[in-house]
Amino acid sequence: MSQISDAETGTITTKVPARLDRLPWSRWHWMIVVGLGTVWILDGLEVTVVGNIASRLSEEGSGLPITDAQVTGMAAALYVAGACSGALFFGWLTDRYGRKKLFLITLAVYLGATALTAVSFSVWWFFLFRFLTGFGIGGEYAAINSAIDELIPSKYRGRVDLIINGSYWLGAMGGALLSVVALNTDIFAINIGWRLTFALGVVLGLVILLVRRQVPESPRWMFIHGRAEGAERLVADVERQIEEEKGERLPEPETAITIHQRRSIGFIEIGRTLFRAYPKRATLGFALFIGQAFLYNAITFGFGSILVRFFDVSSGSTGYFFAVIAFGNFLGPLLLGRLFDTVGRRPMIAGTYILSGLLLFGTAWLFGAGVLNATTMTLCWCVVLFFASAGASSAYLTVSEIFPMETRAMAIAFFYAIGTAAGGISGPLLFAELTASGVVADAVLAFCVGAGLMVAAGVVAVFFAVAAERRSLEDIATPLSVAESKSDDTLGASAG
């Protein structure tokens, strides 16, 4: 018997988590990855395209009376502000009303805002819908990461989460190359090309929406929020599909969990859980997000200026260099992701953070010594970001699995907002002037700040990282609603 309920007290005993975790990889899991994970490609596409079209938007005849500084300054800040506020707002709603409702709503917000950005006719319109685009993307991070971790089996969770988060860089690479074509006035008129780049984001988003409609609600969320029978039917249907696909019976799940069902959780209890019950884990989340935010901004905010000012690369060619860097970023999670499930979370998180920081220190020294050219500088960045990207992706994995299920989306949203604000507000203030000054020592300082914070975060991970590999989410962080955990023998006795 997989589920026992007490209608009067709202207490149930269920094997749903164990049943999900013992599933082999299947077509059903691929559907989840495609439906939920591909949104990071859109985020990478959005951010990169806007950065690359700034100069074209500011030209006379673009159809929008805006300056280069307004695009890279105010519009970028509003996108970041929207992402932070959207993560917090939709994160709370995701924990309260479910993963599926919100990952459909947030994608709809993104699609609508991006489409309306494409038809911008004035500065205020462009600003408003850049904010709302960020608002939708921020909500996506909370809704999607929580759903993915709750649907993917524990033995695959690390690599899948890392690769999905790392797919941001596929979008960044595509955005860099797309902007080269879209901004070519021999192909598209000056007032059309930049609009088409946003329109492409809408088309991709609509395709994702069609697939996403087939992704189910998280059974883990369902059985805690009074929908235990629905969770039971959903998991049984998935098991039937997988048994038909594999041609063999699934093994019996061994453990069950007893919980008191609830409808919602308040902000006070969320805060108490994050900072009073799990202070070391909260410290770890802060360190990982701040470290990766500053390392990335030390490089990405200045890469174009450094290539142009110090290596005489034309501004029209920087997109090609960025595409190479983006590819290196994606290879990190793709090739190292499996090790987070086998070697383990703590050594891999600490190792990728510390190693990428040390490699950036080395890059800073080589750059300061004047021994690099545009090609070798780009290769150095690729090596640094190969490891840094895996580490940064593991930050999202970490905060989505080390806190109780009832707070998962809100925890993701909170730490994402902290990291995004640090990267999108503090980063530009600190690094933009350093890398644009034309002074080698200033750029070296920017690298060293980012590298130092990345190494410091890695040291925190050495002491505070949680050995979450191949463990169920309920084992890593006991749900707030739990009454008691039961072995298979105990469940059988209580059923009798």
C-alpha positions in Angstrom: 0.0 0.0 0.0 1.6 3.3 -1.0 -0.6 5.8 0.7 -2.6 6.0 4.0 -4.6 9.0 4.9 -6.4 10.3 8.0 -9.3 12.5 6.7 -10.0 14.1 10.1 -6.5 15.2 10.9 -5.3 15.8 7.3 -2.3 13.5 7.9 -1.1 11.1 5.2 1.6 8.6 4.8 3.0 8.3 1.3 5.7 6.7 -0.8 5.5 9.2 -3.6 9.0 10.7 -3.1 10.6 7.3 -3.0 8.6 6.2 -6.1 9.8 9.2 -8.0 13.5 8.8 -7.0 13.7 5.2 -8.0 12.5 5.8 -11.6 15.0 5.1 -14.4 15.6 7.8 -17.0 12.9 7.9 -19.6 11.1 9.8 -22.3 9.0 11.4 -19.6 12.0 12.9 -18.0 13.2 14.3 -21.4 9.9 16.0 -21.8 10.4 17.7 -18.4 13.9 18.8 -19.4 12.7 20.2 -22.7 9.6 21.8 -21.4 11.1 23.4 -18.3 14.9 23.7 -18.9 15.0 25.4 -22.2 13.9 28.7 -20.7 17.5 29.5 -19.7 18.3 29.6 -23.4 15.8 32.4 -23.7 17.3 34.3 -20.8 20.8 34.1 -22.3 19.5 35.2 -25.6 17.7 38.2 -24.1 20.6 39.5 -22.1 23.2 39.0 -24.8 21.0 40.5 -27.6 20.2 43.6 -25.7 23.9 44.2 -24.9 24.9 43.7 -28.5 22.2 45.9 -30.1 22.8 48.9 -27.8 24.9 50.7 -30.4 22.3 50.1 -33.2 19.4 51.2 -31.1 21.1 54.5 -30.4 21.6 55.2 -34.1 19.4 57.7 -36.0 16.7 55.9 -37.9 16.5 52.9 -35.5 12.9 53.9 -34.7 13.6 54.4 -31.0 14.9 57.7 -29.6 17.3 56.2 -27.1 21.0 56.5 -26.2 23.6 53.7 -25.9 24.0 54.6 -22.2 20.2 54.3 -21.6 20.2 50.8 -23.1 23.2 49.4 -21.2 22.4 51.5 -18.1 18.8 52.2 -17.2 17.3 49.4 -19.4 19.7 46.8 -18.0 19.1 48.0 -14.4 15.3 47.7 -14.9 15.7 44.2 -16.3 17.7 43.2 -13.2 15.2 44.9 -10.9 12.4 43.1 -12.7 14.1 39.8 -12.4 14.7 40.2 -8.6 11.2 41.4 -7.8 9.7 38.7 -10.2 11.7 36.0 -8.5 10.4 37.0 -5.0 6.8 37.6 -6.1 6.4 34.5 -8.2 8.5 32.4 -5.8 6.0 33.0 -3.0 3.1 32.2 -5.3 4.9 29.0 -6.5 5.1 27.6 -3.0 1.5 28.6 -2.3 -0.3 27.7 -5.5 1.9 25.1 -7.2 4.7 24.8 -9.7 2.7 24.2 -12.9 0.4 27.2 -12.6 3.3 29.5 -12.1 5.7 28.1 -14.7 2.9 28.7 -17.2 2.1 32.2 -15.9 5.7 33.3 -15.8 6.4 32.2 -19.3 3.3 34.0 -20.5 4.5 37.2 -18.8 7.9 36.8 -20.5 6.3 36.2 -23.9 3.9 39.2 -23.7 6.6 41.6 -22.5 9.1 40.5 -25.1 6.6 40.9 -27.9 5.7 44.4 -26.7 9.4 45.2 -26.5 9.8 44.4 -30.2 7.2 47.1 -31.1 8.7 49.8 -28.8 8.1 53.3 -30.1 9.4 55.4 -27.2 11.9 55.2 -24.4 9.4 54.8 -21.6 7.7 51.9 -23.5 11.1 50.1 -23.9 12.0 50.6 -20.3 8.6 49.3 -19.0 8.7 46.1 -21.0 12.3 45.4 -20.3 11.3 45.5 -16.6 8.4 43.2 -17.2 10.5 40.8 -19.3 12.9 40.5 -16.3 9.9 40.1 -14.0 8.8 37.0 -16.0 12.3 35.6 -16.2 12.9 36.0 -12.5 9.7 34.1 -11.8 10.8 31.4 -14.1 13.9 30.7 -12.0 11.9 30.1 -8.9 9.1 28.1 -10.5 11.3 26.0 -12.9 14.1 25.0 -10.5 11.7 23.9 -7.8 9.7 21.8 -10.3 12.8 20.2 -11.9 14.3 19.1 -8.6 11.1 17.6 -7.4 10.5 15.7 -10.6 14.0 14.4 -11.5 15.2 11.2 -9.8 17.8 11.8 -7.1 20.6 10.0 -8.8 20.3 12.3 -11.9 19.3 15.6 -10.1 22.8 17.2 -10.0 23.9 16.7 -13.6 20.4 17.6 -15.0 20.1 20.8 -12.9 23.7 21.9 -13.8 23.2 21.3 -17.5 19.9 23.1 -17.6 21.2 26.1 -15.8 24.3 26.0 -18.0 22.1 26.1 -21.1 21.9 29.9 -20.5 25.1 30.1 -22.4 23.7 28.4 -25.4 21.3 31.3 -25.5 24.1 33.7 -25.0 26.1 32.2 -27.8 23.1 32.3 -30.1 22.3 35.9 -29.1 25.9 37.0 -29.9 25.8 35.4 -33.4 22.2 36.4 -34.0 23.0 40.0 -33.3 25.8 39.9 -35.9 23.2 38.9 -38.6 20.3 41.0 -37.4 22.3 44.2 -37.1 23.7 43.8 -40.7 22.0 46.7 -42.6 22.8 44.9 -45.8 20.2 42.3 -44.7 17.7 44.1 -42.5 16.8 47.8 -42.3 18.2 49.7 -39.3 14.7 49.9 -37.7 13.8 46.2 -38.4 16.8 44.0 -37.4 16.7 44.7 -33.7 13.0 44.2 -33.5 13.4 40.7 -35.2 15.8 39.6 -32.5 13.1 40.1 -29.9 10.5 38.5 -32.1 12.6 35.4 -32.4 12.6 35.1 -28.6 8.8 35.1 -28.7 8.7 32.4 -31.3 11.1 30.2 -29.2 9.0 30.9 -26.1 5.8 29.8 -27.9 7.4 26.5 -28.8 8.5 26.0 -25.2 5.0 26.8 -24.0 3.5 24.1 -26.2 5.8 21.5 -24.7 5.4 22.9 -21.1 1.7 22.4 -21.1 2.4 18.6 -21.0 4.6 18.9 -17.9 2.6 17.9 -14.8 2.4 19.5 -11.4 4.9 18.3 -8.8 3.5 15.3 -6.9 5.6 16.4 -3.9 3.8 19.7 -3.8 0.4 18.0 -4.4 0.5 15.6 -1.5 1.5 18.3 1.0 -1.2 20.7 -0.2 -4.2 18.4 0.1 -4.1 16.8 -3.3 -2.7 13.4 -2.3 -5.1 11.4 -4.5 -4.1 13.4 -7.5 -0.4 12.9 -6.7 -1.0 9.1 -6.4 -2.8 9.0 -9.8 -0.1 11.1 -11.5 2.8 8.9 -10.2 1.0 5.7 -11.0 0.5 6.9 -14.6 4.2 7.8 -15.0 5.2 4.4 -13.6 2.9 2.7 -16.1 4.4 4.7 -19.0 8.0 3.9 -17.9 7.3 0.2 -17.4 5.8 0.0 -20.9 8.9 1.9 -22.3 11.4 -0.3 -20.5 9.5 -3.6 -20.8 10.1 -4.5 -17.1 8.6 -4.0 -13.7 9.9 -1.2 -11.5 11.3 -2.2 -8.1 9.2 -1.6 -5.0 10.0 1.7 -3.2 11.4 1.1 0.3 10.6 4.2 2.3 7.6 6.3 3.1 6.9 9.7 4.8 4.1 10.9 7.0 3.1 14.5 6.8 0.4 16.9 8.0 -1.1 18.5 5.0 -1.2 22.3 4.8 -2.4 24.9 2.3 0.3 27.6 2.7 3.2 28.8 4.7 3.8 32.4 5.9 6.8 34.7 5.3 7.7 34.5 9.0 8.0 30.8 9.0 10.0 30.9 5.7 12.5 33.4 7.2 12.7 31.4 10.5 13.4 28.2 8.5 16.1 29.8 6.3 18.0 31.7 8.9 17.3 30.1 12.3 16.9 26.4 11.4 19.6 26.4 8.7 22.0 29.3 9.3 25.0 27.4 7.8 23.1 26.6 4.7 21.9 30.1 4.3 25.5 31.3 4.7 26.5 28.9 2.0 23.8 30.2 -0.4 24.9 33.8 0.1 28.6 32.9 -0.4 27.9 30.9 -3.6 25.7 33.5 -5.3 27.8 36.5 -4.4 31.0 34.8 -5.4 29.8 33.7 -8.9 28.1 37.0 -9.5 31.3 39.0 -8.9 33.5 36.7 -10.9 31.2 36.8 -13.9 30.8 40.5 -13.8 34.6 41.0 -13.5 34.9 39.3 -16.9 31.6 39.9 -18.7 31.2 43.5 -17.9 34.6 44.3 -19.2 35.4 41.8 -21.9 34.3 44.0 -24.8 36.1 47.1 -23.5 39.3 45.0 -22.8 39.3 43.5 -26.3 38.8 46.9 -28.0 41.0 49.0 -25.8 43.9 46.7 -25.1 43.9 44.4 -28.2 42.6 46.6 -30.9 39.6 44.3 -31.7 36.9 46.1 -33.7 33.6 46.6 -31.8 31.8 44.8 -34.6 33.9 41.6 -34.0 33.5 41.2 -30.2 30.4 39.1 -30.7 32.5 36.3 -32.2 34.8 36.3 -29.2 31.8 36.3 -26.8 30.3 33.3 -28.6 33.6 31.4 -28.0 33.4 32.4 -24.3 29.8 31.3 -24.1 30.5 27.9 -25.6 33.2 27.4 -22.9 30.7 28.2 -20.3 28.2 25.6 -21.5 30.9 22.9 -21.8 31.6 23.2 -18.0 28.2 22.0 -16.7 27.8 19.6 -19.6 31.1 17.7 -19.0 31.4 18.2 -15.2 27.8 17.8 -14.2 27.9 14.0 -13.8 30.7 14.4 -11.2 28.4 16.3 -8.9 26.3 13.1 -8.6 29.3 10.7 -8.4 32.3 12.4 -6.8 29.9 14.5 -4.7 28.5 18.0 -4.1 31.1 19.2 -1.5 34.3 18.4 -3.4 32.9 19.5 -6.8 31.3 22.8 -5.6 34.4 23.8 -3.5 36.7 22.6 -6.3 35.1 24.5 -9.2 34.8 27.7 -7.2 38.4 27.7 -5.8 39.9 26.5 -9.1 38.1 29.1 -11.3 39.1 31.8 -8.8 42.8 30.7 -8.9 42.7 30.5 -12.7 41.4 34.1 -12.9 44.2 35.2 -10.6 46.6 33.6 -13.0 44.8 35.3 -16.0 45.1 38.7 -14.2 48.8 38.2 -13.7 49.4 37.2 -17.4 47.3 40.2 -18.5 49.2 42.5 -16.3 52.5 41.2 -17.6 51.4 42.0 -21.1 52.0 38.5 -22.5 48.4 37.9 -23.8 46.8 38.8 -27.1 43.1 38.8 -28.0 43.0 35.1 -28.8 45.0 33.9 -25.8 43.0 36.2 -23.5 39.8 34.7 -24.8 41.2 31.2 -24.3 42.2 32.1 -20.7 38.6 33.3 -20.0 37.2 30.1 -21.5 39.3 27.9 -19.2 38.3 30.1 -16.1 34.6 30.0 -17.1 34.6 26.3 -17.9 35.0 25.6 -14.2 33.2 28.8 -13.0 30.0 27.9 -15.0 29.8 24.5 -13.4 30.2 26.2 -10.0 27.7 28.9 -10.7 25.1 26.4 -11.9 25.7 24.4 -8.7 24.7 27.4 -6.7 21.2 27.2 -8.1 21.2 23.4 -7.5 22.3 23.9 -3.9 19.7 26.4 -2.8 17.0 24.4 -4.5 17.7 21.1 -2.6 19.1 22.0 0.9 15.9 23.7 2.3 12.5 22.1 3.1 10.1 21.6 0.3 7.5 24.1 1.5 10.1 26.9 1.2 11.9 25.6 -1.9 10.7 28.1 -4.5 11.0 31.0 -2.1 14.6 30.0 -1.1 15.6 29.8 -4.8 14.0 33.2 -5.4 15.6 34.8 -2.4 19.2 33.7 -3.2 18.7 34.4 -6.9 17.5 37.9 -6.1 20.6 38.4 -3.9 23.0 37.2 -6.6 21.3 39.0 -9.4 21.2 42.3 -7.5 24.9 41.9 -6.6 25.8 41.1 -10.2 23.5 43.6 -11.9 23.9 46.6 -9.5 27.1 46.3 -7.5 28.9 44.7 -10.4 28.5 47.5 -13.0 29.2 50.1 -10.4 32.5 48.5 -9.4 33.7 46.9 -12.7 32.5 49.1 -15.5 34.7 52.0 -14.6 37.7 49.8 -13.9 37.6 47.9 -17.2 36.7 51.0 -19.3 39.5 53.2 -17.9 42.1 51.9 -20.3 44.6 51.3 -17.5 45.9 47.8 -17.2 46.2 47.9 -13.4 42.5 48.8 -13.1 41.4 45.8 -15.2 43.8 43.5 -13.2 42.1 44.8 -10.0 38.7 44.0 -11.3 39.8 40.4 -12.1 41.4 40.0 -8.6 38.2 41.2 -6.8 36.1 38.7 -8.7 38.7 35.9 -8.2 39.0 36.6 -4.5 35.3 36.4 -3.8 35.0 33.2 -5.9 37.8 31.5 -3.9 36.3 32.7 -0.6 32.9 31.2 -1.6 34.8 27.9 -2.4 36.3 27.9 1.1 32.8 28.4 2.6 31.7 25.4 0.6 34.5 23.3 2.0 33.0 23.6 5.5 29.3 24.1 4.8 28.4 22.3 1.6 25.8 19.5 2.0 26.5 16.0 0.7 23.2 15.9 -1.2 24.3 13.6 -4.0 21.9 10.7 -4.7 19.8 11.5 -1.7 16.1 12.3 -1.7 15.1 15.9 -1.1 13.2 14.8 2.0 16.3 13.3 3.4 18.4 16.3 2.7 15.9 18.7 4.4 13.0 17.3 6.4 9.7 18.9 5.2 8.2 21.3 7.7 5.0 19.3 7.4 6.5 16.0 8.3 5.0 14.0 11.1 7.4 11.1 11.0 9.4 9.0 8.5 8.6 5.3 8.2 10.4 2.3 6.8 8.6 -0.2 4.6 8.1 -2.5 7.6 6.6 0.3 9.7 4.3 1.3 6.9 3.1 -2.2 6.5 2.3 -2.5 10.3 0.4 0.8 10.3 -1.5 -0.3 7.2 -2.6 -3.5 8.9 
